Amino acid sequence: MQFTYKTNGVCSRKIVIDVENGVVENVRFEGGCNGNTQGVAALVKGMKVKDVINRLENIKCGFKNTSCPDQLAQALKKMDAENLE
């Protein structure tokens, strides 16, 4: 199942996430720091949604209240809350 999330407070504009049976299959950030977002996407591939949320939630970027990893956690929480997986 594919889920698209419009980010807030970060350089990336949106995140497209593919999840199957509670496992992250693919993540693609649109915008943001290309190397960092590709790295985050590669690291979470194959992880359980709940584990990604626990690991990435509340990470900050500089003086911002969020980050691209935190936005990915927020996207997965929203997807989970809406029972979209």
Phi and psi in degrees as GROMACS dihedral restraints (atoms count N, CA, C in turn):
[ dihedral_restraints ]
;  ai    aj    ak    al  type     phi  dphi    fc
    3     4     5     6     1  -103.2    20    10
    4     5     6     7     1   138.2    20    10
    6     7     8     9     1  -131.5    20    10
    7     8     9    10     1   133.0    20    10
    9    10    11    12     1  -113.2    20    10
   10    11    12    13     1   133.5    20    10
   12    13    14    15     1  -128.0    20    10
   13    14    15    16     1   126.9    20    10
   15    16    17    18     1   -84.7    20    10
   16    17    18    19     1   119.5    20    10
   18    19    20    21     1   -75.3    20    10
   19    20    21    22     1   165.4    20    10
   21    22    23    24     1  -140.9    20    10
   22    23    24    25     1   127.0    20    10
   24    25    26    27     1    83.2    20    10
   25    26    27    28     1    11.3    20    10
   27    28    29    30     1  -132.7    20    10
   28    29    30    31     1   172.3    20    10
   30    31    32    33     1   -71.2    20    10
   31    32    33    34     1   -35.3    20    10
   33    34    35    36     1   -69.4    20    10
   34    35    36    37     1   148.6    20    10
   36    37    38    39     1   -93.6    20    10
   37    38    39    40     1   -35.3    20    10
   39    40    41    42     1  -157.8    20    10
   40    41    42    43     1   164.2    20    10
   42    43    44    45     1  -128.9    20    10
   43    44    45    46     1   131.0    20    10
   45    46    47    48     1  -110.2    20    10
   46    47    48    49     1   124.3    20    10
   48    49    50    51     1  -124.8    20    10
   49    50    51    52     1   133.4    20    10
   51    52    53    54     1  -108.9    20    10
   52    53    54    55     1   124.2    20    10
   54    55    56    57     1  -128.2    20    10
   55    56    57    58     1   134.8    20    10
   57    58    59    60     1  -132.1    20    10
   58    59    60    61     1   125.8    20    10
   60    61    62    63     1    52.9    20    10
   61    62    63    64     1    40.7    20    10
   63    64    65    66     1    78.2    20    10
   64    65    66    67     1     9.8    20    10
   66    67    68    69     1  -119.4    20    10
   67    68    69    70     1   134.7    20    10
   69    70    71    72     1   -74.1    20    10
   70    71    72    73     1   119.9    20    10
   72    73    74    75     1   -95.7    20    10
   73    74    75    76     1   -33.4    20    10
   75    76    77    78     1  -161.5    20    10
   76    77    78    79     1   145.2    20    10
   78    79    80    81     1  -135.6    20    10
   79    80    81    82     1   135.1    20    10
   81    82    83    84     1  -134.9    20    10
   82    83    84    85     1   120.3    20    10
   84    85    86    87     1   -91.9    20    10
   85    86    87    88     1   139.2    20    10
   87    88    89    90     1  -104.1    20    10
   88    89    90    91     1   115.7    20    10
   90    91    92    93     1    85.5    20    10
   91    92    93    94     1  -173.9    20    10
   93    94    95    96     1    86.4    20    10
   94    95    96    97     1  -173.3    20    10
   96    97    98    99     1   -77.9    20    10
   97    98    99   100     1   106.5    20    10
   99   100   101   102     1   -53.0    20    10
  100   101   102   103     1   -49.4    20    10
  102   103   104   105     1   -64.1    20    10
  103   104   105   106     1   -43.1    20    10
  105   106   107   108     1   -66.1    20    10
  106   107   108   109     1   -44.8    20    10
  108   109   110   111     1   -68.6    20    10
  109   110   111   112     1   -35.1    20    10
  111   112   113   114     1   -65.5    20    10
  112   113   114   115     1   -38.7    20    10
  114   115   116   117     1   -63.5    20    10
  115   116   117   118     1   -46.4    20    10
  117   118   119   120     1   -59.7    20    10
  118   119   120   121     1   -46.1    20    10
  120   121   122   123     1   -59.5    20    10
  121   122   123   124     1   -42.9    20    10
  123   124   125   126     1   -66.9    20    10
  124   125   126   127     1   -38.7    20    10
  126   127   128   129     1   -69.0    20    10
  127   128   129   130     1   -33.2    20    10
  129   130   131   132     1   -88.4    20    10
  130   131   132   133     1   -11.9    20    10
  132   133   134   135     1   -59.1    20    10
  133   134   135   136     1   127.2    20    10
  135   136   137   138     1    89.1    20    10
  136   137   138   139     1    -4.7    20    10
  138   139   140   141     1   -86.7    20    10
  139   140   141   142     1   153.1    20    10
  141   142   143   144     1   -69.7    20    10
  142   143   144   145     1   143.3    20    10
  144   145   146   147     1   -52.9    20    10
  145   146   147   148     1   -47.0    20    10
  147   148   149   150     1   -62.0    20    10
  148   149   150   151     1   -37.1    20    10
  150   151   152   153     1   -67.7    20    10
  151   152   153   154     1   -39.2    20    10
  153   154   155   156     1   -63.1    20    10
  154   155   156   157     1   -45.6    20    10
  156   157   158   159     1   -58.6    20    10
  157   158   159   160     1   -49.9    20    10
  159   160   161   162     1   -60.6    20    10
  160   161   162   163     1   -35.3    20    10
  162   163   164   165     1   -81.1    20    10
  163   164   165   166     1   -34.5    20    10
  165   166   167   168     1  -104.5    20    10
  166   167   168   169     1   -18.5    20    10
  168   169   170   171     1   -61.8    20    10
  169   170   171   172     1   138.5    20    10
  171   172   173   174     1    75.8    20    10
  172   173   174   175     1    10.8    20    10
  174   175   176   177     1   -73.3    20    10
  175   176   177   178     1   134.3    20    10
  177   178   179   180     1  -106.7    20    10
  178   179   180   181     1   153.9    20    10
  180   181   182   183     1  -116.4    20    10
  181   182   183   184     1   106.8    20    10
  183   184   185   186     1    58.7    20    10
  184   185   186   187     1  -127.6    20    10
  186   187   188   189     1   -91.6    20    10
  187   188   189   190     1     2.9    20    10
  189   190   191   192     1   -75.2    20    10
  190   191   192   193     1   156.8    20    10
  192   193   194   195     1   -84.6    20    10
  193   194   195   196     1     1.2    20    10
  195   196   197   198     1  -148.6    20    10
  196   197   198   199     1  -175.1    20    10
  198   199   200   201     1  -158.3    20    10
  199   200   201   202     1   172.5    20    10
  201   202   203   204     1   -61.6    20    10
  202   203   204   205     1   -43.1    20    10
  204   205   206   207     1   -60.9    20    10
  205   206   207   208     1   -41.9    20    10
  207   208   209   210     1   -63.5    20    10
  208   209   210   211     1   -38.9    20    10
  210   211   212   213     1   -64.6    20    10
  211   212   213   214     1   -35.4    20    10
  213   214   215   216     1   -63.2    20    10
  214   215   216   217     1   -43.0    20    10
  216   217   218   219     1   -62.1    20    10
  217   218   219   220     1   -42.0    20    10
  219   220   221   222     1   -64.2    20    10
  220   221   222   223     1   -40.1    20    10
  222   223   224   225     1   -61.7    20    10
  223   224   225   226     1   -44.8    20    10
  225   226   227   228     1   -67.5    20    10
  226   227   228   229     1   -36.4    20    10
  228   229   230   231     1   -63.5    20    10
  229   230   231   232     1   -42.6    20    10
  231   232   233   234     1   -64.3    20    10
  232   233   234   235     1   -44.2    20    10
  234   235   236   237     1   -60.1    20    10
  235   236   237   238     1   -43.3    20    10
  237   238   239   240     1   -65.5    20    10
  238   239   240   241     1   -43.1    20    10
  240   241   242   243     1   -64.2    20    10
  241   242   243   244     1   -31.8    20    10
  243   244   245   246     1   -88.9    20    10
  244   245   246   247     1     4.6    20    10
  246   247   248   249     1    51.6    20    10
  247   248   249   250     1    47.4    20    10
  249   250   251   252     1   -96.2    20    10
  250   251   252   253     1    -3.4    20    10
